[in-house]
Amino acid sequence: MTPFLVVQDIVIGIAVVASLIYACRRLMPATSQRWQAALANSLSTASRPTLLRALGKRLQPTSAAGGCGSGCSSCSTGCGPTSPTTEQPLQFRERSSE
């Protein structure tokens, strides 16, 4: 293998892994946060070197901040969405024959 092919394989591998991570974070946000938290917790153990513990602390996912107006509807304060959406029934129309 030539050095060019090795570099090409490394670049393509990085692109594929980055695409996979992006897709997981977009399509499975709760699962990816659980995986990220598990990785951060395993790196943050006391038996790890200082550099890995710092990396684990940095990788720790932020908690979901659901304040009033965020639309989370997770609390009983009644600060959910301000305007409820109204449902509209579907109306099917026949095509006019030309």
C-alpha positions in Angstrom: 0.0 0.0 0.0 1.2 3.4 -0.8 1.2 6.2 1.8 -1.5 8.0 -0.2 -3.9 5.0 0.1 -3.2 4.7 3.9 -4.1 8.4 4.3 -7.1 8.0 2.1 -8.4 5.1 4.2 -7.9 7.0 7.4 -9.7 10.1 6.1 -12.6 8.0 4.8 -12.8 6.1 8.1 -12.9 9.4 10.1 -15.7 10.6 7.8 -17.7 7.4 8.2 -17.4 7.4 12.0 -18.3 11.1 12.2 -21.4 10.5 10.0 -22.4 7.6 12.3 -22.1 9.7 15.4 -24.1 12.5 13.9 -26.8 10.1 12.7 -27.1 8.5 16.1 -27.3 11.9 17.9 -30.0 13.1 15.5 -32.1 10.0 15.3 -31.6 8.5 18.8 -30.9 11.5 21.1 -31.9 9.7 24.4 -29.8 6.6 23.6 -26.8 8.6 22.5 -26.9 10.7 25.7 -27.1 7.4 27.7 -24.1 6.1 25.8 -22.2 9.4 26.3 -22.9 9.4 30.0 -21.8 5.8 30.3 -18.5 6.6 28.5 -18.0 9.7 30.7 -18.6 7.7 33.9 -16.2 5.0 32.9 -13.5 7.5 32.1 -14.2 9.5 35.3 -13.4 6.7 37.7 -10.6 7.3 40.3 -8.4 4.5 38.9 -8.0 6.3 35.6 -5.1 8.7 34.8 -5.8 12.5 35.3 -6.0 13.1 31.5 -8.7 10.5 31.1 -10.6 11.8 34.1 -10.6 15.3 32.7 -11.8 13.9 29.3 -14.6 12.0 31.1 -15.6 15.2 33.0 -15.7 17.1 29.7 -17.8 14.4 27.9 -20.4 14.4 30.6 -23.7 15.4 28.9 -25.5 18.5 30.1 -28.7 18.0 31.9 -31.9 19.0 30.1 -32.8 22.4 31.3 -36.6 22.6 31.1 -37.6 26.0 32.3 -40.9 27.8 31.7 -41.5 28.4 28.1 -39.4 25.5 26.9 -42.5 23.5 26.0 -41.4 20.4 27.9 -44.7 20.0 29.9 -42.8 17.9 32.4 -43.9 19.8 35.5 -47.3 20.7 37.0 -46.8 24.5 36.9 -48.8 24.8 33.7 -46.1 26.6 31.7 -46.4 24.4 28.7 -46.9 25.7 25.1 -48.8 28.9 25.1 -51.1 28.2 22.1 -52.6 24.8 21.8 -52.6 23.4 18.3 -56.0 22.8 16.8 -56.6 19.6 14.9 -58.0 19.9 11.4 -59.5 16.9 9.7 -58.2 15.8 6.4 -60.5 16.5 3.4 -60.0 14.3 0.4 -61.2 15.6 -3.0 -61.7 13.6 -6.1 -59.7 14.5 -9.1 -61.7 16.1 -11.8 -61.6 14.1 -15.0 -60.4 16.2 -17.9 
